[in-house]
Amino acid sequence: MKACVAALILLMAVPLFAHPPKNVELEYDSDAGILSAVIEHSVNNASKHYVNKVVVEVNGKKRIEQTFTRQIDGEQHEVMYKVKDVEEGDKVAVIAYCNISGRKKSEVIISAEQPEEGTE
């Protein structure tokens, strides 16, 4: 019985150690059509606690979804995607998911001038 209680307490404590990505920094190169994202997600073990999915949306419609089985390193995860047919004024969003708990979304409005960035 004590082992069951201990296991239950340990199982309930796992989400306390997990956290969503802290930040998603976006950059869009309109000349090349390349979207770069640096996902800040500091972890102790990048093969057990990691960014497991990245979704790219353009104007609210899913364009890309990629899954991962580990994080690149213990501090961040970087991705680059070719995103075609994006025009000035379009909203490009990247949503990064933690394999244990939570997500972080960041958006950029495509502009000929300085890009506008925002995070949720």
N, C-alpha and C positions, 0 to 999 in steps of 0.2 A: 504494500500500500504506500509506504514512504517513497519507494522508487517511482510510482505513478505520480505522486504529488510533485516530486522533484522534477520529473520530466515535463509535467504540465507547466510548472513555473518557468522552466528553461524555454519551453516552446513559446510561452507568452512574452518572454523577454527578448526574443529575436528581433521583433520590429523596433525595439528601443535602440539597437545597435545599427539598424539600417536607416538610410536617409535617401531622399531623392537627389538628383543632381543639383548642385548649388547654382550654376549659371550656364547659359548656352550663349556663346559669343559667335555672332554670324557675320560673314562677309560675302558679298556677291560681286563677282567680277563680270560686269555686263558684256565686256568685249569678248571674253572667253566663254561666258555662260556657265561659270563654275561657282557653285555655292560651297563655302567652307564653314564648318562649325567646330568650335572647340568647346567640348562639354566638360565642365569642371565637376568632378565627382571623386572626392578624396576617399580612398578605401585602404584597409589594411591588407586585404587579400583579393587581388584583381581577378582571380579565377573563381571566387565564391560570391563576391559582392561586386556587381559590375553594371555598366550600361548594357542592357540586353536588347534594346530596340530603339531605332531612330526612325521617325516618320517625318517626311517633308510634304507640306501642303502648299498649294498655290491658290490663293483666293478661297481658302476653306476646303479645297478638294485635294484628296490624297493623291500625290504623284509618285512617291517613293516610300517603301517600307523595307528596312533592312534589320535583320536580327543578328545578335552576337552571342558567343558562348564565353567570352571573357572580355575584360577591359584592356586597352593597350598598356596602360601603366597604372600605378596607384594614385595618380593625381588627376588625370584627365583622359578623355577619349576624343580623338579627332576623326572627322569624316569629311569627304569632299564628294560632291555630286555634280554631274552635268545636268543642268536644268534648262531646257530649251523653251522657247516661245514665252518668255517672261517679258512683259512690257512695263514701261514707266507707269507707276501707280499701282501695280500689282502688289499684293501682300504675300510674302513668302514666310512660312512658319516652319520651325523645326521643333519637334517634340522628342525629348530624350527620356527614356524609361529606365528605372532601376529594376533589376531582376527581383529585388526583395520588397521594395516599398517606394512608391511615388514616381513623379515625373516632373519635368521642367520644360516650359514652352517659351520660345523666344521668336520674335517676328521682326521682319525688316520690310519696309515699303521701298520698292524699287524706284529710284529717282535718278535723274540726270545729274543732280547736284549731290549734296551731302546726304547719305542715307539716314533715315529715321529708324532708330532701334527701340524696341520695347520688350520687356519680359513680363511674364505672368507669374 
